[in-house]
Amino acid sequence: MIERIHKHLNLGPQVFYDPHSPIRKWRSNLPHWEQDGKIYFVTIRCADSIPEEIYQRHIQEFKAINANEERKNISDYEVIRLERLAKIIDKYNDQCYGECLFTNPQIRDILQKSLQASDGIKYELYDYVIMPNHLHFLILPTLGISLKEIISIIKRQSAFHINQYLGRRGRLWQRDYFDRMPRDITDLYSIQEYIYHNPNSLPENSYHLCICE
């Protein structure tokens, strides 16, 4: 399903990653960089969206790069490598590995409501696509609210309501998530294109794509 909403991405250069401004850095399996007032491309994945042995193999590569964070300086090459590793994992996601809960329209609707719950309050939500086993979206946090806090809320709320709907308990999402700040308007447009074309190979009733116009 494709939904078009009247929310324009009229964003100035101040919303893109600024290498000269302070960066808050933290890490789990992946390094995360945050700057105030910036837009992010975020991917969160279901816990079973990739075979465990494949996931662990790539996590070791992530951790090897993370070790360089001890120097307080990840190189541009390492940032590119992290993005490439994330894309490799995305290829497995796009093969619809795992239970693929979001092929169910009722469960997609629960996730969409959790995603939209704080839109216009804690953040501005732009283009997104709910795939069978993962979610991509563009988001601009409200000043003073961290991306980490926002992702935690979305995961927690959606997991609670989806498990309640299914009558079960357990982990829905992978513990980590992938995020990056677009470098400029060209980078942002390429991300929008990626989101738009991500479900191309899927049946129309197995995903939800929302595009800002």
CYANA upper distance limits for C-alpha pairs under 8 A (distance plus 0.5 A):
  1 MET  CA    204 GLU  CA      5.97
  1 MET  CA    205 ASN  CA      6.48
  1 MET  CA    206 SER  CA      8.18
  1 MET  CA    207 TYR  CA      6.58
  1 MET  CA    208 HIS  CA      5.37
  1 MET  CA    209 LEU  CA      6.56
  2 ILE  CA    208 HIS  CA      6.55
  2 ILE  CA    209 LEU  CA      5.20
  2 ILE  CA    210 CYS  CA      6.40
  2 ILE  CA    211 ILE  CA      8.08
  3 GLU  CA    208 HIS  CA      7.97
  3 GLU  CA    209 LEU  CA      6.48
  3 GLU  CA    210 CYS  CA      5.12
  3 GLU  CA    211 ILE  CA      6.78
  4 ARG  CA    210 CYS  CA      6.20
  4 ARG  CA    211 ILE  CA      5.40
  4 ARG  CA    212 CYS  CA      6.40
  4 ARG  CA    213 GLU  CA      7.16
  5 ILE  CA    210 CYS  CA      7.68
  5 ILE  CA    211 ILE  CA      6.81
  5 ILE  CA    212 CYS  CA      5.60
  5 ILE  CA    213 GLU  CA      6.55
  6 HIS  CA    212 CYS  CA      6.43
  6 HIS  CA    213 GLU  CA      5.68
  7 LYS  CA    126 TYR  CA      7.84
  7 LYS  CA    212 CYS  CA      5.67
  7 LYS  CA    213 GLU  CA      6.31
  8 HIS  CA    212 CYS  CA      6.50
  8 HIS  CA    213 GLU  CA      6.01
  9 LEU  CA    126 TYR  CA      8.00
  9 LEU  CA    212 CYS  CA      7.70
  9 LEU  CA    213 GLU  CA      8.27
 11 LEU  CA     15 VAL  CA      7.14
 13 PRO  CA    184 ASP  CA      7.38
 13 PRO  CA    185 ILE  CA      8.08
 14 GLN  CA     18 ASP  CA      8.46
 14 GLN  CA     37 GLY  CA      8.11
 14 GLN  CA     38 LYS  CA      7.83
 15 VAL  CA     37 GLY  CA      6.33
 15 VAL  CA     38 LYS  CA      4.74
 15 VAL  CA     39 ILE  CA      6.19
 16 PHE  CA     38 LYS  CA      6.05
 16 PHE  CA     39 ILE  CA      6.88
 16 PHE  CA    181 MET  CA      6.88
 16 PHE  CA    182 PRO  CA      6.12
 16 PHE  CA    183 ARG  CA      5.89
 16 PHE  CA    184 ASP  CA      6.21
 16 PHE  CA    185 ILE  CA      8.42
 17 TYR  CA     35 GLN  CA      7.97
 17 TYR  CA     38 LYS  CA      7.12
 17 TYR  CA    181 MET  CA      5.92
 17 TYR  CA    182 PRO  CA      6.62
 17 TYR  CA    183 ARG  CA      5.67
 17 TYR  CA    184 ASP  CA      8.05
 18 ASP  CA    183 ARG  CA      8.16
 21 SER  CA     35 GLN  CA      8.21
 22 PRO  CA     35 GLN  CA      7.39
 23 ILE  CA     33 TRP  CA      6.69
 23 ILE  CA     34 GLU  CA      6.19
 23 ILE  CA     35 GLN  CA      5.91
 24 ARG  CA     33 TRP  CA      6.19
 24 ARG  CA     34 GLU  CA      5.59
 24 ARG  CA     35 GLN  CA      6.99
 25 LYS  CA     31 PRO  CA      7.63
 25 LYS  CA     32 HIS  CA      6.20
 25 LYS  CA     33 TRP  CA      5.24
 25 LYS  CA     34 GLU  CA      7.03
 26 TRP  CA     31 PRO  CA      6.50
 26 TRP  CA     32 HIS  CA      5.89
 26 TRP  CA     33 TRP  CA      7.30
 27 ARG  CA     31 PRO  CA      4.77
 27 ARG  CA     32 HIS  CA      6.13
 27 ARG  CA     66 ASN  CA      8.16
 28 SER  CA    176 ASP  CA      7.48
 29 ASN  CA     59 ILE  CA      7.00
 29 ASN  CA     62 PHE  CA      6.98
 29 ASN  CA     63 LYS  CA      6.64
 29 ASN  CA     66 ASN  CA      8.25
 29 ASN  CA    176 ASP  CA      7.27
 30 LEU  CA     62 PHE  CA      6.63
 30 LEU  CA     63 LYS  CA      7.74
 30 LEU  CA     66 ASN  CA      7.51
 30 LEU  CA    176 ASP  CA      7.64
 30 LEU  CA    177 TYR  CA      8.14
 30 LEU  CA    178 PHE  CA      7.80
 31 PRO  CA     66 ASN  CA      6.84
 32 HIS  CA    179 ASP  CA      7.50
 33 TRP  CA    180 ARG  CA      8.17
 34 GLU  CA     38 LYS  CA      8.47
 34 GLU  CA    146 SER  CA      8.14
 34 GLU  CA    147 LEU  CA      7.86
 36 ASP  CA    143 LEU  CA      6.76
 36 ASP  CA    144 GLY  CA      7.89
 37 GLY  CA    140 LEU  CA      7.53
 37 GLY  CA    141 PRO  CA      7.27
 37 GLY  CA    142 THR  CA      7.60
 37 GLY  CA    143 LEU  CA      6.39
 38 LYS  CA    140 LEU  CA      6.62
 38 LYS  CA    141 PRO  CA      7.81
 38 LYS  CA    181 MET  CA      7.44
 39 ILE  CA    138 LEU  CA      7.45
 39 ILE  CA    139 ILE  CA      6.12
 39 ILE  CA    140 LEU  CA      4.87
 39 ILE  CA    141 PRO  CA      7.66
 39 ILE  CA    181 MET  CA      6.54
 39 ILE  CA    182 PRO  CA      7.59
 40 TYR  CA    138 LEU  CA      6.11
 40 TYR  CA    139 ILE  CA      5.88
 40 TYR  CA    140 LEU  CA      6.86
 40 TYR  CA    179 ASP  CA      6.88
 40 TYR  CA    180 ARG  CA      6.08
 40 TYR  CA    181 MET  CA      5.18
 40 TYR  CA    182 PRO  CA      7.18
 41 PHE  CA    136 HIS  CA      7.76
 41 PHE  CA    137 PHE  CA      6.31
 41 PHE  CA    138 LEU  CA      5.17
 41 PHE  CA    139 ILE  CA      7.17
 41 PHE  CA    179 ASP  CA      6.04
 41 PHE  CA    180 ARG  CA      5.94
 41 PHE  CA    181 MET  CA      6.84
 41 PHE  CA    182 PRO  CA      7.75
 41 PHE  CA    191 ILE  CA      8.00
 42 VAL  CA    136 HIS  CA      6.20
 42 VAL  CA    137 PHE  CA      5.91
 42 VAL  CA    138 LEU  CA      6.87
 42 VAL  CA    139 ILE  CA      8.14
 42 VAL  CA    177 TYR  CA      7.75
 42 VAL  CA    178 PHE  CA      6.18
 42 VAL  CA    179 ASP  CA      4.92
 42 VAL  CA    180 ARG  CA      7.29
 43 THR  CA    134 HIS  CA      7.64
 43 THR  CA    135 LEU  CA      6.08
 43 THR  CA    136 HIS  CA      5.08
 43 THR  CA    137 PHE  CA      7.19
 43 THR  CA    177 TYR  CA      6.44
 43 THR  CA    178 PHE  CA      5.63
 43 THR  CA    179 ASP  CA      6.94
 44 ILE  CA    134 HIS  CA      6.29
 44 ILE  CA    135 LEU  CA      5.91
 44 ILE  CA    136 HIS  CA      7.33
 44 ILE  CA    173 TRP  CA      7.72
 44 ILE  CA    174 GLN  CA      7.79
 44 ILE  CA    176 ASP  CA      8.06
 44 ILE  CA    177 TYR  CA      5.49
 44 ILE  CA    178 PHE  CA      7.13
 45 ARG  CA     49 SER  CA      6.87
 45 ARG  CA     93 ASN  CA      8.45
 45 ARG  CA    133 ASN  CA      6.76
 45 ARG  CA    134 HIS  CA      4.71
 45 ARG  CA    135 LEU  CA      6.89
 45 ARG  CA    173 TRP  CA      6.30
 45 ARG  CA    174 GLN  CA      6.28
 45 ARG  CA    177 TYR  CA      7.69
 46 CYS  CA    133 ASN  CA      5.96
 46 CYS  CA    134 HIS  CA      6.25
 46 CYS  CA    172 LEU  CA      6.18
 46 CYS  CA    173 TRP  CA      4.75
 46 CYS  CA    174 GLN  CA      6.08
 47 ALA  CA    171 ARG  CA      7.30
 47 ALA  CA    172 LEU  CA      6.14
 47 ALA  CA    173 TRP  CA      5.06
 47 ALA  CA    174 GLN  CA      4.77
 47 ALA  CA    175 ARG  CA      8.24
 48 ASP  CA     52 GLU  CA      8.32
 48 ASP  CA     97 TYR  CA      7.81
 48 ASP  CA     98 GLY  CA      5.55
 48 ASP  CA     99 GLU  CA      7.49
 48 ASP  CA    174 GLN  CA      8.33
 49 SER  CA     92 TYR  CA      7.96
 49 SER  CA     93 ASN  CA      6.13
 49 SER  CA     96 CYS  CA      7.66
 49 SER  CA     97 TYR  CA      5.75
 49 SER  CA     98 GLY  CA      5.59
 49 SER  CA     99 GLU  CA      8.21
 49 SER  CA    100 CYS  CA      8.03
 49 SER  CA    133 ASN  CA      6.23
 49 SER  CA    134 HIS  CA      7.86
 50 ILE  CA     54 ILE  CA      7.38
 50 ILE  CA     55 TYR  CA      6.74
 50 ILE  CA     89 ILE  CA      7.82
 50 ILE  CA     92 TYR  CA      6.44
 50 ILE  CA     93 ASN  CA      6.78
 50 ILE  CA     97 TYR  CA      6.49
 50 ILE  CA     98 GLY  CA      7.47
 51 PRO  CA     55 TYR  CA      6.69
 51 PRO  CA     97 TYR  CA      8.12
 52 GLU  CA     56 GLN  CA      6.59
 53 GLU  CA     57 ARG  CA      6.69
 54 ILE  CA     58 HIS  CA      6.95
 55 TYR  CA     59 ILE  CA      6.60
 55 TYR  CA     89 ILE  CA      8.08
 56 GLN  CA     60 GLN  CA      6.82
 57 ARG  CA     61 GLU  CA      7.48
 58 HIS  CA     62 PHE  CA      6.83
 58 HIS  CA     85 LEU  CA      7.53
 59 ILE  CA     63 LYS  CA      6.56
 60 GLN  CA     64 ALA  CA      6.69
 61 GLU  CA     65 ILE  CA      6.97
 62 PHE  CA     66 ASN  CA      6.59
 62 PHE  CA     82 LEU  CA      7.28
 62 PHE  CA     85 LEU  CA      8.39
 63 LYS  CA     67 ALA  CA      6.64
 64 ALA  CA     68 ASN  CA      7.78
 65 ILE  CA     69 GLU  CA      7.88
 65 ILE  CA     74 ILE  CA      8.27
 65 ILE  CA     78 GLU  CA      7.12
 65 ILE  CA     82 LEU  CA      8.42
 66 ASN  CA     70 GLU  CA      8.24
 68 ASN  CA     72 LYS  CA      7.78
 68 ASN  CA     73 ASN  CA      7.44
 68 ASN  CA     74 ILE  CA      6.69
 69 GLU  CA     73 ASN  CA      6.23
 69 GLU  CA     74 ILE  CA      6.35
 74 ILE  CA     78 GLU  CA      6.62
 74 ILE  CA     79 VAL  CA      7.36
 75 SER  CA     79 VAL  CA      6.91
 76 ASP  CA     80 ILE  CA      6.77
 77 TYR  CA     81 ARG  CA      6.63
 78 GLU  CA     82 LEU  CA      6.62
 79 VAL  CA     83 GLU  CA      6.89
 80 ILE  CA     84 ARG  CA      6.72
 81 ARG  CA     85 LEU  CA      6.65
 82 LEU  CA     86 ALA  CA      6.73
 83 GLU  CA     87 LYS  CA      6.78
 84 ARG  CA     88 ILE  CA      6.82
 85 LEU  CA     89 ILE  CA      6.95
 86 ALA  CA     90 ASP  CA      6.70
 86 ALA  CA    178 PHE  CA      7.72
 87 LYS  CA     91 LYS  CA      6.87
 88 ILE  CA     92 TYR  CA      7.48
 89 ILE  CA     93 ASN  CA      6.94
 90 ASP  CA     94 ASP  CA      6.58
 91 LYS  CA     95 GLN  CA      7.03
 92 TYR  CA     96 CYS  CA      7.64
 92 TYR  CA     97 TYR  CA      7.24
 93 ASN  CA     97 TYR  CA      6.62
 93 ASN  CA    133 ASN  CA      7.09
 93 ASN  CA    134 HIS  CA      7.49
 96 CYS  CA    100 CYS  CA      6.87
 96 CYS  CA    132 PRO  CA      6.86
 96 CYS  CA    133 ASN  CA      6.95
 97 TYR  CA    133 ASN  CA      7.97
 98 GLY  CA    133 ASN  CA      7.80
 99 GLU  CA    133 ASN  CA      7.97
100 CYS  CA    132 PRO  CA      5.16
100 CYS  CA    133 ASN  CA      5.10
101 LEU  CA    107 ILE  CA      7.33
101 LEU  CA    108 ARG  CA      8.47
101 LEU  CA    132 PRO  CA      6.70
101 LEU  CA    133 ASN  CA      6.93
102 PHE  CA    107 ILE  CA      6.26
102 PHE  CA    108 ARG  CA      5.53
102 PHE  CA    130 ILE  CA      7.65
102 PHE  CA    131 MET  CA      7.04
102 PHE  CA    132 PRO  CA      4.97
102 PHE  CA    133 ASN  CA      6.65
102 PHE  CA    206 SER  CA      7.59
102 PHE  CA    207 TYR  CA      7.52
103 THR  CA    107 ILE  CA      8.34
103 THR  CA    108 ARG  CA      7.70
103 THR  CA    131 MET  CA      8.12
103 THR  CA    132 PRO  CA      5.52
103 THR  CA    205 ASN  CA      7.83
103 THR  CA    206 SER  CA      4.85
103 THR  CA    207 TYR  CA      6.78
104 ASN  CA    108 ARG  CA      6.76
104 ASN  CA    206 SER  CA      7.55
105 PRO  CA    109 ASP  CA      6.57
105 PRO  CA    205 ASN  CA      8.12
105 PRO  CA    206 SER  CA      7.90
106 GLN  CA    110 ILE  CA      6.95
107 ILE  CA    111 LEU  CA      6.89
107 ILE  CA    162 ILE  CA      6.91
107 ILE  CA    165 TYR  CA      8.50
108 ARG  CA    112 GLN  CA      6.58
108 ARG  CA    130 ILE  CA      7.55
108 ARG  CA    207 TYR  CA      8.22
108 ARG  CA    208 HIS  CA      7.93
109 ASP  CA    113 LYS  CA      6.67
110 ILE  CA    114 SER  CA      6.87
110 ILE  CA    158 SER  CA      7.13
110 ILE  CA    161 HIS  CA      7.43
110 ILE  CA    162 ILE  CA      7.15
111 LEU  CA    115 LEU  CA      6.61
111 LEU  CA    158 SER  CA      5.90
111 LEU  CA    162 ILE  CA      8.23
112 GLN  CA    116 GLN  CA      6.60
112 GLN  CA    130 ILE  CA      8.48
113 LYS  CA    117 ALA  CA      6.28
114 SER  CA    154 ILE  CA      6.33
114 SER  CA    157 GLN  CA      6.64
114 SER  CA    158 SER  CA      5.99
115 LEU  CA    119 ASP  CA      8.05
115 LEU  CA    154 ILE  CA      6.45
115 LEU  CA    158 SER  CA      8.49
116 GLN  CA    125 LEU  CA      7.82
118 SER  CA    122 LYS  CA      5.92
118 SER  CA    123 TYR  CA      7.10
119 ASP  CA    123 TYR  CA      5.84
119 ASP  CA    124 GLU  CA      5.78
119 ASP  CA    125 LEU  CA      6.24
120 GLY  CA    124 GLU  CA      5.74
120 GLY  CA    125 LEU  CA      8.12
121 ILE  CA    142 THR  CA      7.70
122 LYS  CA    141 PRO  CA      6.63
122 LYS  CA    142 THR  CA      5.69
122 LYS  CA    145 ILE  CA      7.26
122 LYS  CA    150 ILE  CA      8.03
123 TYR  CA    139 ILE  CA      7.12
123 TYR  CA    140 LEU  CA      5.92
123 TYR  CA    141 PRO  CA      4.57
123 TYR  CA    142 THR  CA      5.30
124 GLU  CA    139 ILE  CA      6.20
124 GLU  CA    140 LEU  CA      5.54
124 GLU  CA    141 PRO  CA      6.84
124 GLU  CA    142 THR  CA      7.84
125 LEU  CA    137 PHE  CA      8.09
125 LEU  CA    138 LEU  CA      6.73
125 LEU  CA    139 ILE  CA      5.21
125 LEU  CA    140 LEU  CA      7.09
126 TYR  CA    137 PHE  CA      7.47
126 TYR  CA    138 LEU  CA      5.70
126 TYR  CA    139 ILE  CA      6.40
126 TYR  CA    211 ILE  CA      7.80
126 TYR  CA    212 CYS  CA      6.67
127 ASP  CA    137 PHE  CA      6.26
127 ASP  CA    138 LEU  CA      6.05
127 ASP  CA    192 GLN  CA      7.42
127 ASP  CA    195 ILE  CA      7.86
127 ASP  CA    209 LEU  CA      8.32
127 ASP  CA    210 CYS  CA      6.02
127 ASP  CA    211 ILE  CA      5.32
127 ASP  CA    212 CYS  CA      6.25
128 TYR  CA    135 LEU  CA      7.88
128 TYR  CA    136 HIS  CA      5.96
128 TYR  CA    137 PHE  CA      4.51
128 TYR  CA    138 LEU  CA      6.83
128 TYR  CA    195 ILE  CA      7.08
128 TYR  CA    209 LEU  CA      6.53
128 TYR  CA    210 CYS  CA      5.83
128 TYR  CA    211 ILE  CA      7.37
129 VAL  CA    135 LEU  CA      6.42
129 VAL  CA    136 HIS  CA      5.92
129 VAL  CA    137 PHE  CA      6.99
129 VAL  CA    195 ILE  CA      6.81
129 VAL  CA    196 TYR  CA      8.11
129 VAL  CA    198 ASN  CA      8.40
129 VAL  CA    199 PRO  CA      8.45
129 VAL  CA    207 TYR  CA      7.68
129 VAL  CA    208 HIS  CA      6.10
129 VAL  CA    209 LEU  CA      4.80
129 VAL  CA    210 CYS  CA      6.64
130 ILE  CA    134 HIS  CA      6.90
130 ILE  CA    135 LEU  CA      5.22
130 ILE  CA    136 HIS  CA      7.22
130 ILE  CA    207 TYR  CA      6.01
130 ILE  CA    208 HIS  CA      5.58
130 ILE  CA    209 LEU  CA      6.92
131 MET  CA    135 LEU  CA      6.25
131 MET  CA    136 HIS  CA      8.46
131 MET  CA    199 PRO  CA      7.43
131 MET  CA    206 SER  CA      7.87
131 MET  CA    207 TYR  CA      5.57
131 MET  CA    208 HIS  CA      7.49
132 PRO  CA    206 SER  CA      7.00
132 PRO  CA    207 TYR  CA      6.79
136 HIS  CA    195 ILE  CA      7.31
137 PHE  CA    195 ILE  CA      8.16
141 PRO  CA    145 ILE  CA      6.70
141 PRO  CA    146 SER  CA      7.34
141 PRO  CA    147 LEU  CA      6.96
141 PRO  CA    150 ILE  CA      8.36
145 ILE  CA    149 GLU  CA      7.50
145 ILE  CA    150 ILE  CA      8.01
146 SER  CA    150 ILE  CA      7.02
147 LEU  CA    151 ILE  CA      6.68
148 LYS  CA    152 SER  CA      6.68
149 GLU  CA    153 ILE  CA      6.81
150 ILE  CA    154 ILE  CA      6.80
151 ILE  CA    155 LYS  CA      6.54
152 SER  CA    156 ARG  CA      6.45
153 ILE  CA    157 GLN  CA      6.46
154 ILE  CA    158 SER  CA      6.47
155 LYS  CA    159 ALA  CA      6.38
155 LYS  CA    173 TRP  CA      7.50
156 ARG  CA    160 PHE  CA      6.61
157 GLN  CA    161 HIS  CA      6.82
158 SER  CA    162 ILE  CA      6.41
159 ALA  CA    163 ASN  CA      6.39
159 ALA  CA    171 ARG  CA      8.02
159 ALA  CA    172 LEU  CA      6.29
159 ALA  CA    173 TRP  CA      8.07
160 PHE  CA    164 GLN  CA      6.58
161 HIS  CA    165 TYR  CA      6.59
162 ILE  CA    166 LEU  CA      6.68
163 ASN  CA    167 GLY  CA      6.28
163 ASN  CA    168 ARG  CA      5.69
163 ASN  CA    169 ARG  CA      6.25
163 ASN  CA    170 GLY  CA      8.10
164 GLN  CA    168 ARG  CA      6.97
164 GLN  CA    169 ARG  CA      8.36
182 PRO  CA    187 ASP  CA      6.04
182 PRO  CA    188 LEU  CA      6.00
183 ARG  CA    187 ASP  CA      6.40
183 ARG  CA    188 LEU  CA      7.98
184 ASP  CA    188 LEU  CA      6.80
185 ILE  CA    189 TYR  CA      6.69
186 THR  CA    190 SER  CA      6.84
187 ASP  CA    191 ILE  CA      6.89
188 LEU  CA    192 GLN  CA      6.80
189 TYR  CA    193 GLU  CA      6.71
190 SER  CA    194 TYR  CA      6.69
191 ILE  CA    195 ILE  CA      6.73
192 GLN  CA    196 TYR  CA      6.61
193 GLU  CA    197 HIS  CA      6.60
194 TYR  CA    198 ASN  CA      6.28
195 ILE  CA    199 PRO  CA      8.46
196 TYR  CA    209 LEU  CA      7.67
196 TYR  CA    211 ILE  CA      8.00
199 PRO  CA    207 TYR  CA      7.57
202 LEU  CA    206 SER  CA      7.13
202 LEU  CA    207 TYR  CA      8.03
203 PRO  CA    207 TYR  CA      8.24
